[in-house]
Amino acid sequence: MIVKIIFSYILGFLRVSIEGYYIERFINICKSKKITIWNLKRSGNISLLLNVRIDEFKEICRIAKKTKCKIKIKNKRGMPFLLHRYKKRKIFLILLLLVVIVIMLSSNFVWNVEISEENGQELENIREDIENAGLKTGVLKSKVNTKEIINKIRLEREDVAWMGIELKGTNAIVKLVKADKKPEIVDENEYCNIVSDKSGIITKINVQEGTANVKVGDTIKEGDVLINGWMEGKFTGIRYVHSKGEIEAKVWYTKNKKIPYNLTETEFTGNEESKYKIKFGNFEINFSKKYSKFKIYDTIETESKIKLFSDFYLPISIIKTTYKEKKEVQKTYTLEEAKNIGIKELEAELEEEIENKNNIINKNINTYEQSDGVEVYVTYEVLENIGTNEKIVF
């Protein structure tokens, strides 16, 4: 709404008076129709002063007629009326010329950096790295060397597979493709062992190339050699190979958590308040200097940049700060309630870690009662293929 009000000062608005016995109904209908009215001021029991946008004046006239209220224009404000009133004065021509010059000058700068990541894959701290490479708001477009910036990012970050920069208007569009991390691949011509990448108990082993170093039922730990990268023949002796095979093992995933019987939690009450400020480059004007009226709250800040066209941003933005009230709630759990909460939370965490839930063959739960809470342990037993290639170094 604040953006609409600011533009109303540019496009023009009316100061009107409403008289009648159904003013409250008039206001409610305006709100339900999402008509922008502001600066409301009572003038007696049956009279109200308010501001309304020019393009919505006809609509409030219809609402006034419906609610049997009289409406009267008190004042006309905004740039259109000022220009009409002083159209013969040179000062407004000068101001108009200055506005045009400012817009033309601002078109030489980048006022917005739009980052688009393929498939919504987020790259950590990518905006900061792009700014450090030389692309940030307020920089001259002539000083933006897109190739140099792309090379810097590609050299500094291994998680960027592709990057492109396009300058459109005062908008810089950065497109990124995230690189998938691939395990180190040992060339087929290299000699290698297969080593364990997890601890567990061997349940199945199938050697295709190489010599088995373990058997079913063996307990192994991470880093143990499962298949040796060599074979021994009666007449050929020892020859080295690129070992191949499949090894299945029972592995365990364990998590624990303590759930107290008495704890203080915070939850949202549903009450909110919003405050606004306008930003010109690095300069900010705060419309409300008061702090939030809430004692406990979460803060959400959103910035809306002003633009004339799709890719022509201005160095002006509206910052909205929303405060969401929270309250402290004392909660008391029984032993069974605390157990169930702990088990449910740990199961959710474990199932998020395990890639294939169908391979879970057993679940073990242990709880240990304490004076102030209960300690919960959850263990999942899972069948998994383990093993990774490790190059043999002579």
C-alpha angles and dihedrals in degrees: 000000000000090000090054091050092051091050089047089065088056098040095036137254140204131239106215138176123224121201127186147088094266101058093129090055090048091055093046092053091048090053093047089053089047093238112168108240124158145162092047115188129179117231104185128321097301102028132082134180120207145155122244134179117254094240091054097047094094090053094053089048088059091047090049090052091048092051093042093244127143118232127200132177110236101175143358118220140175140065098300093057093043091051091048092049095047101027091129094054118097094216092075092050087053091049091049090049090050091052090051091048092049091051091048092049093046090054088071092064137068109244100169134035112201115195117199117188119193115253090358092285107161121222113206116242091352094138091054091049092049091051091048089051090059107268112113140124115288096029120128111254089224089062094052108103102189096189092051092048092049092049092050093052093045091051094047099043129051093188094070113089096173137003134186133180126201125183112210118171106313091332125099112204114202116191120194137185116200118229117233113232107237125195117251107272120214112216115251089239093056122092112241145164126222110237131187118261093189141034119249148101121293113243102167136011129186116180116198099167128009134021124300113241095186138040136211111290096029118133111228135182132209112291097025116136110248101175121020117224094232140072129205124213130187093239103019098050119205118345125177122234143176097261119228132182149111122258123186122193142172108248130180133226115195133182132170137193138176117229113197120216092225123036142152117235132180123225135177118263095200093245117127140174130189132208128189139209133177121227126207106188103302094341118097132196113200114209092197122036094183121104122236116290089223121094096208120028149140119238124219118184123192127181122208114194119213116235134177096205136007095283102016106097124180124217088253128097139169115229116204118195115195120195116202113198119230131187133204115247124193112219129190123194132194120228092262094046091050091049093050092048092050094046093048094049094046093047090053091050093047095047089053089057097046112082099202113034091186089071093063105114102171142015125202124193125190126179129189118198117220133179095259101028148331129279111220125199122187122186126186120200109210136183109226140165107244136184139081134207118262120188116239111238115202 
